[in-house]
């Protein structure tokens, strides 16, 4: 079995694929039938690198039609006509567009190389697939190796890769009994894509796969959420006594505070209140008005996040809430399967037509927000230099430490890892410097805080929502009128600074004369 | 046009709330060692306090309509302008939002300068519609020309010719739009005379009658009686007319959560107005409609009966997204028992009632994977 860490050679995989110009128009099932004597048959595309190449070829075919451009340029989408106008010109344009598409499809190389074939065997009782000779770029983001050095794809990954033709799906024959030669060709039965779909256990699982495949095809890295994930939350041990006293203390103080505000409110909302008490500025009135409606507390920095997480862990296992499904990373080159960084998004899959499921209620939302474990983007807003590696933990150890350790091992074993550093610098976002406090406040109000993605499934159509925690209750936007005296004062100071000697002559402001 | 009004708007809408603070800056200097200045100061202070808030003469409201659809109306002209200028409360029944009907019509009748400065909003809407229809006419004309050209042609040369024509047409349309925008300011729209006047609009001496009144949403009226008492009605009287004379928890629940949400946003400085035009409950303006577009749309969510219809969410979110606003779901949850609420309600301790409701908010946004890849 090949080790995951050693799969580096992009180019070594690429080269043979370019040489393959043998065209076969056989589809998956036919190749599967013939695959018993697989030595002289050309298989489906063996890895995702080849697919990238194929993508380029497709477009070049189209670009060639446009004879002015010899270079490979992805053609711009043409403008759509509003309706059929019955002209020959429109027919001609339509015909050409259609031809370009068919040309592109028919001229692209199909099939793969036998040597590069990757077999994956579905094992029913584990509901995942064993990869016999793992190789290809998909290893960087998918699958995992167990203690016996077996490489496993979970069911989503298995079906996704089989659909793309990256792995060739098999299952074991029922009659096969011998344990030592279990994965020999004689014992394997090829599977079609339809067969794999039949292995789905529930509709929900299939929905989840659809979302998985959709995001994967767009280049995102998608993994199922598990307890072993990297977390922003450092403290694994629980101090129950401390948290208990903390919560009791909190309850008492909140009782006291609510009593106090009730008294204040009783005074303020007395109809005669404004007869006796005068305010000298509008914000004073606003501040009194604010006490009436309490609003939920929203964590805004790392410490508050950890507090809320602690509280959540203590309260856990109350009721039956919706659980998040996937971690999602934006397309990236420095993804590390073993020591992942925190994901960019977390996704919940919801089927709108399933009576057993429901749109997240307020309680669900609170639960989901508390269980979130991703790269909270609003912390970046607060602090431009925020380093997530220092603040995310793998088994209780900071990720930056883990990375250093693994890098040391690597440098001992082979060449130093040159790639990782420049990539890091590139990934730093550019931020426009020094925005006004108003603009910052607006950004906070509009973006909110913790957030997750809800993938809504409706008969095969997926729509994504981003649901974020908002906090309009801790931002004040009232207008503070500039009083006359302030304007006068600043004018006066300005004049004074300009001409310190002639201040007796300035009679614009009455008091001076 | 907008800039011209900016300063006058700043003066006109100086106060964001109908109860004004005492302007201490206009007080004379208090000189401690001079008792005479004390007297002068206290006199000035007394005068200030009396004038500052119109507490002596509260604004009169009429509640018209039957039991099912009560309307809270302000009918006297002074009260209408006061409520509009100090916090943008209510909507004129014959105007877009600010009650401008009387001024508009009076000027029209007397023939002075057509549409006055006070009625900018209605004028803007009207002009915009005219411009848009002109633009559409031109576009249709050009499209027809193009169609004829396409019908006549076949082959590659004509394809190139057509794309040239398309480019030219686009240029022409763009230029037309730009010229329209330039003409915005100096179009003195005096020609509008298509209003027909009814005799009932005038009194015996031929003066225009003030037919317009200002309608307040029940939550606005509550804010103006319970929180900042400027209307001449007590909260209890209001609730009895607007809700029901014999309240049960079910009949007042919906109103309470609506008001809790309204008060929450008002008290943090937002100008809150009805959001019915965007399919939501409230719109939040920073300062007010003349200053900025509304940035947020609020839908009040009842925590006791959660909504489970994704189609509903999707619909509203599309409408609001189309207007480039942010949709906020404002969940209002009760923190005490229904019985307790009813006890307080019957004792008229409304501040305790509202204090027992908590607001938490989420932002709901469409997310497109393809646009969030990096």
Interface residues (C-beta under 8 A of the other chain):
Chain A: X85 X86 X87 X88 X89 X90 X92 X93 X214 X215 X218 X219 X220 X258 X261 X262 X265 X266 X268 X269 X271 X274 X275 X278 X279 X280 X281 X282 X284 X285 X286 X289 X290 X291 X292 X293 X294 X295 X296 X298 X330 X331 X350 X352 X358 X359 X361 X362 X365 X366 X442 X445 X446 X447 X448 X451 X453 X456 X458 X463 X464 X465 X466 X467 X468 X469 X470 X471 X472 X473 X475 X476 X477 X478 X479 X481 X483 X484 X485
Chain B: X14 X15 X16 X17 X19 X20 X21 X22 X23 X24 X25 X26 X49 X52 X53 X55 X147 X150 X151 X153 X154 X158 X159 X162 X226 X227 X228 X229 X234 X260 X261 X263 X264 X265 X266 X267 X268 X269 X270 X284 X286 X287 X295 X296 X301 X303 X306 X307 X308 X309 X310 X311 X313 X314 X317 X326 X328 X331 X333 X335 X349 X350 X351 X352 X354 X355 X357 X358 X359 X360 X361 X362 X363 X364 X365 X366 X367 X368 X369 X370 X372 X373 X374
